[in-house]
Amino acid sequence: MTTQVVVLGAGYAGAGAVKSFEKEIADGEAELTWISEEDYHLVLHEVHRVVRNPAVEEKISIPVDEIKSPSTDFVKGHVANVDTDERVVELSDDSSVEYDYLLVALGSATAFYGIEGLEEYSLTLKGLDDAREIHQQVKEAAEAGSRSEPAQVVVGGAGLSGIQCAGEIAEFRDTHRAPVDIKIVEGLDEIFPGQDPEVQGALRKRLQEADVDILTGDFISKVDEETIFLGGGEDEDPEELDYDVLVWTGGITGQEEVADAEVDKDERSNRIFADQDFGTSDDRVFAIGDSALVDQGDDNIAPPTAQAAWQAADVAGENLARAVRGGPLKTWTHKDKGTVVSVGDKAVAHDVQGVPINTFGGPAAKLLKKGIATRWIADVSSVKRAFDAWEDM
């Protein structure tokens, strides 16, 4: 019987691994089944563009049929459970798919850290539906606001997603001359936490130029229908922020779908522990991307970034083919090629491989941001689709 290989997820890790596996495997060696809740691959690091202009979704959502080969079977469905004893992926419609080797690449979910009211009252930015909803709610809040009482939009979390989301809301406000005040809230003392102060300063400058208020140093402690509470404790009352729209981008966790899978994982987040070859405690299960905590040696794990997922996917797909053949697996070490962050129509680049300037903005950074997105689109789909997407990236 032909070896059955299953890949879960159509994000960067899943789509990239499918392409890599198809390239490595010979006809007749294995049958590949690709399972995802959506029948398209989303260029997630550009989904914030949809917050400003929903029409962009056509440029960043790539049908799976443009990515996979005809021999790969695609199943659209929600993964409900992975039964590692029976080697079966169970779907929410009560169907199931058997596997000999499985790659878990389901991505991440938003973490709310048990903050009272946060999940109930906030919007997130993990997919197209989320981006459309943010656009719609900001638009409706602006329509209800006025110059004397502008709509209050708050973005919680000043990491990559939060900064880019705030930038797009600012561009929407400016394009439509909408009465909107925008705040970005970060519990730590600086935006883009843990990064070089030079890039933090450059991003702060561009957010301020975009008229985004920056509040740092106090964590969100509670949210109700109209108010965000910052800080507070035994000896002090929390600061209160009124809001009309709250977007939460403050952290990630693993997916509940693998909670019962018999593989070693972080029990708090459900992210699966994976070695540098993406192998797990079950020799028939591999894990990659935000679904996994991929060992990098010296107690380090791979960062949960699109860049890392792209790099890892190429090796993971090859390792699936090697596993089918019973061959040795390759190890992978993430190589940071730099960071590029957009703030509306502007961008900041930092520590880019091969560039002597440590941090820069201007047209060069903007072109680099466009180039990264369109190169991925070309690699996973076609040059034509990448060319069509260029203007909106």
C-alpha positions in Angstrom: 0.0 0.0 0.0 1.3 3.5 -0.9 2.5 5.5 2.1 -0.1 8.1 3.2 1.3 11.6 4.1 -1.0 14.2 5.5 -0.3 17.9 6.0 -2.5 20.0 8.2 -2.8 23.8 7.6 -2.5 26.1 4.6 -0.4 28.8 6.2 3.3 29.5 5.3 4.5 26.3 6.9 1.8 24.1 5.4 1.8 25.5 1.9 5.5 25.7 1.8 5.9 22.1 3.0 3.4 20.9 0.4 5.4 22.5 -2.4 8.7 21.1 -1.0 7.3 17.6 -0.6 5.9 17.5 -4.1 9.2 18.6 -5.5 11.1 15.9 -3.5 8.8 12.9 -3.8 8.8 10.6 -6.9 5.6 9.4 -8.6 4.2 6.4 -6.8 6.3 6.8 -3.6 3.5 8.4 -1.5 0.1 9.9 -1.6 -0.3 13.4 -0.1 -3.5 14.7 1.5 -3.6 18.4 2.4 -6.2 19.4 5.0 -7.2 23.0 5.8 -10.2 24.9 7.0 -9.9 27.3 4.1 -9.4 26.4 0.5 -6.8 29.2 0.0 -3.4 30.2 1.4 -3.4 33.6 3.0 -0.3 35.8 2.8 -0.8 36.5 6.5 1.9 39.1 7.0 0.0 41.3 4.6 -3.5 40.8 5.9 -3.4 44.1 7.7 -3.8 45.7 4.2 -7.4 44.5 4.2 -8.1 46.6 7.2 -7.7 49.7 5.0 -9.0 48.2 1.8 -11.0 44.9 1.7 -10.4 44.6 -2.0 -6.8 43.7 -1.3 -7.9 40.2 -0.1 -8.0 39.1 -3.7 -4.3 39.7 -4.0 -3.3 37.9 -0.8 -5.6 34.8 -0.8 -4.2 32.2 -3.2 -6.5 29.2 -4.1 -4.9 25.9 -3.1 -5.3 24.7 -6.6 -2.8 27.2 -7.7 -0.3 25.9 -5.2 -0.6 22.1 -5.1 -0.1 19.6 -7.9 -3.1 17.7 -9.3 -1.9 14.5 -7.6 -2.3 16.0 -4.1 -5.7 15.5 -2.6 -7.1 18.6 -0.8 -9.7 18.3 1.9 -11.4 21.4 3.2 -12.3 20.8 6.8 -11.8 21.7 10.4 -9.5 19.4 12.3 -11.2 18.3 15.5 -8.6 15.9 16.8 -5.4 13.9 16.0 -5.5 10.3 17.1 -1.9 9.3 17.2 -2.6 5.7 18.3 -4.8 5.0 15.3 -2.9 7.4 13.0 -6.1 9.2 12.1 -7.0 12.9 11.7 -10.6 13.4 12.8 -12.5 16.3 11.2 -15.5 18.2 12.7 -17.9 16.7 10.1 -17.2 13.2 11.5 -15.0 12.2 8.6 -11.4 11.1 9.1 -8.2 10.8 7.1 -5.6 8.1 7.9 -1.9 8.8 7.8 1.5 7.1 7.9 3.2 10.4 8.4 1.7 13.6 9.6 2.9 17.2 9.5 1.1 19.5 11.9 1.2 23.1 10.6 -2.0 24.5 11.9 -0.6 27.9 12.9 -1.5 29.7 16.1 -4.5 31.2 17.9 -4.7 34.5 19.7 -3.7 34.4 23.4 -5.9 36.4 25.8 -4.0 35.5 29.0 -7.2 35.3 31.1 -7.8 39.0 31.0 -11.4 39.7 32.0 -13.5 40.7 29.0 -10.7 40.8 26.5 -11.8 37.9 24.4 -15.4 38.9 24.6 -15.0 42.5 23.5 -11.9 42.6 21.3 -11.3 41.9 17.6 -8.3 39.9 16.5 -6.3 39.8 13.3 -5.6 36.2 12.4 -7.4 35.9 9.0 -9.5 37.6 6.3 -12.7 37.6 8.2 -10.9 39.3 11.1 -9.5 42.0 8.8 -12.9 42.6 7.2 -14.5 42.9 10.6 -12.0 45.5 11.8 -12.5 47.5 8.6 -16.3 47.4 9.0 -16.2 48.3 12.7 -13.8 51.2 12.2 -15.9 52.5 9.3 -19.1 52.3 11.3 -17.5 54.0 14.4 -16.1 56.8 12.2 -19.6 57.3 10.6 -21.0 57.7 14.1 -18.2 60.0 15.3 -17.6 63.7 14.7 -14.8 66.2 14.7 -15.7 67.1 18.3 -16.2 63.5 19.4 -14.1 61.3 17.2 -14.3 57.5 17.2 -11.9 55.9 19.6 -9.9 53.0 18.2 -7.4 51.1 20.4 -4.9 48.5 19.3 -3.7 46.3 22.1 -0.2 45.0 21.6 2.7 46.9 19.9 4.4 43.9 18.3 4.6 43.4 14.5 0.8 42.9 14.0 -0.3 45.7 16.3 2.0 48.3 14.7 1.0 47.3 11.1 -2.7 47.2 12.0 -2.5 50.7 13.6 -0.7 52.0 10.5 -3.5 50.7 8.2 -6.2 52.2 10.4 -4.4 55.5 10.2 -4.3 55.3 6.4 -8.0 54.5 6.3 -8.7 57.6 8.6 -6.5 59.9 6.4 -7.9 58.6 3.1 -11.5 59.0 4.1 -10.9 62.1 6.3 -12.6 60.1 9.0 -13.0 61.4 12.6 -10.9 58.7 14.3 -8.4 58.8 17.2 -6.0 55.9 17.3 -4.1 54.6 20.3 -1.7 51.7 20.5 -1.3 50.1 24.0 1.7 48.1 25.0 2.2 46.7 28.5 6.0 46.7 28.3 8.0 49.9 28.3 8.7 50.1 24.6 6.9 49.3 21.3 8.2 46.3 19.3 9.4 44.8 22.6 12.7 42.9 22.8 14.1 44.5 19.6 17.0 46.8 19.0 16.3 50.3 20.4 17.2 51.8 17.0 14.3 50.0 15.2 12.0 50.7 18.1 12.8 54.4 17.8 12.2 54.4 14.0 8.8 52.7 14.4 7.8 55.0 17.2 8.6 58.0 15.0 6.5 56.7 12.1 3.6 55.9 14.3 3.7 59.4 15.8 3.9 60.9 12.2 0.8 58.9 11.5 -0.9 60.5 14.5 -1.1 57.3 16.5 -0.9 57.8 20.2 1.5 55.4 22.0 0.8 54.2 25.5 3.4 51.9 27.1 4.2 50.6 30.5 0.8 49.4 31.6 -0.9 46.1 30.8 -4.6 45.8 30.0 -6.1 44.5 33.2 -9.8 44.3 32.3 -12.2 45.2 29.4 -15.9 45.9 29.4 -18.2 47.0 26.7 -17.1 50.6 26.7 -13.9 50.8 28.7 -10.3 49.4 28.8 -8.7 49.4 32.2 -4.9 49.8 32.2 -2.7 48.8 35.2 -4.0 49.1 38.6 -3.4 47.0 41.7 -3.7 47.0 45.5 -2.5 50.6 45.9 -3.7 52.3 42.8 -6.8 52.5 40.6 -6.5 51.5 36.9 -6.4 54.1 34.2 -9.6 54.0 32.1 -9.7 54.3 28.3 -13.1 54.7 26.5 -13.1 52.9 23.2 -15.4 52.2 20.2 -13.2 49.6 18.6 -10.6 47.4 20.3 -8.2 45.2 18.3 -6.1 42.7 20.3 -2.8 41.6 18.8 -1.0 40.9 22.1 0.2 37.3 21.8 -0.2 33.8 20.4 -0.9 30.3 21.7 -1.3 26.9 20.1 -4.4 25.3 18.7 -7.0 23.4 20.7 -7.2 20.8 17.9 -4.0 19.1 19.1 -4.8 19.3 22.8 -5.6 15.6 23.0 -2.9 14.4 20.6 -0.4 12.0 22.3 2.7 14.0 21.5 4.9 16.0 23.9 3.8 19.6 24.0 3.6 22.7 26.2 0.4 21.9 28.1 -0.4 25.6 28.6 -0.3 26.6 25.0 -0.7 23.2 23.1 2.4 24.1 21.0 4.1 20.8 20.1 7.8 20.3 21.0 9.8 19.5 17.9 13.4 18.8 17.3 15.5 20.6 14.7 14.4 18.0 12.1 10.8 18.8 13.1 10.3 15.3 14.6 8.3 15.0 17.7 7.9 12.4 20.5 5.9 10.4 18.0 8.1 9.2 15.2 5.1 9.5 12.7 4.3 13.1 13.6 6.2 16.2 12.5 5.4 19.8 13.6 6.3 23.1 12.2 5.5 26.8 12.3 3.5 28.4 15.0 2.0 25.0 15.9 5.4 24.0 17.2 8.2 24.9 19.6 11.1 24.0 17.2 14.4 23.4 19.1 17.3 25.6 17.9 19.8 24.4 20.5 21.0 26.2 23.7 17.5 26.3 25.1 16.3 28.5 22.1 13.3 27.9 19.9 12.6 29.2 16.4 10.7 32.5 16.3 7.0 32.4 15.4 7.5 34.5 12.3 6.5 34.1 8.6 10.2 34.2 7.7 11.0 31.3 10.0 8.0 29.3 8.7 9.1 29.9 5.0 12.6 28.6 5.8 11.5 25.7 7.8 8.9 24.5 5.3 11.4 23.8 2.7 13.3 21.4 5.0 10.2 19.9 6.5 8.8 18.9 3.1 12.1 17.3 2.2 12.1 15.5 5.6 8.7 14.1 5.0 10.0 12.6 1.7 13.0 11.2 3.5 10.8 9.7 6.2 8.8 7.9 3.5 12.0 6.4 2.1 13.4 5.6 5.6 16.3 7.9 5.1 18.1 10.3 7.5 16.5 13.6 8.3 18.0 17.0 7.8 18.2 19.5 10.6 17.2 23.1 10.3 18.6 26.3 11.9 16.7 29.5 11.5 18.8 32.3 9.8 17.4 35.7 10.5 17.5 37.7 7.3 16.3 40.9 8.9 13.0 42.6 9.8 10.7 44.8 7.7 7.7 46.4 9.2 5.1 48.6 7.5 3.4 51.6 9.1 0.7 52.4 6.5 2.4 53.4 3.3 5.8 53.7 5.0 8.1 51.0 6.2 11.1 50.4 8.4 13.8 47.8 7.7 16.3 46.5 10.3 19.4 44.3 10.2 18.7 43.2 6.6 21.1 40.6 5.4 23.7 42.1 3.0 22.7 45.7 3.7 25.4 47.8 5.5 22.8 50.2 7.1 21.4 48.8 10.3 18.0 50.5 10.2 16.5 52.5 7.4 13.1 53.7 6.1 12.1 55.6 3.0 11.5 54.2 -0.5 14.1 51.5 -0.1 12.4 49.9 2.9 9.0 50.2 1.2 10.3 48.4 -1.9 11.9 45.8 0.2 8.6 45.1 2.0 6.8 44.8 -1.4 9.5 42.5 -2.7 9.3 40.1 0.3 5.6 39.7 -0.1 5.6 39.3 -3.9 8.5 37.0 -3.9 6.6 34.6 -1.6 3.5 34.9 -3.8 5.6 34.1 -6.9 7.3 31.1 -5.1 4.1 29.6 -3.9 1.9 30.5 -6.9 3.0 32.4 -10.0 5.0 35.4 -11.2 1.8 36.8 -12.7 -0.1 36.7 -9.4 2.9 38.3 -7.7 3.0 41.1 -10.4 -0.7 41.7 -9.9 -0.2 42.0 -6.2 2.7 44.4 -6.3 0.8 47.7 -6.1 -1.2 46.7 -3.0 1.7 45.4 -0.9 
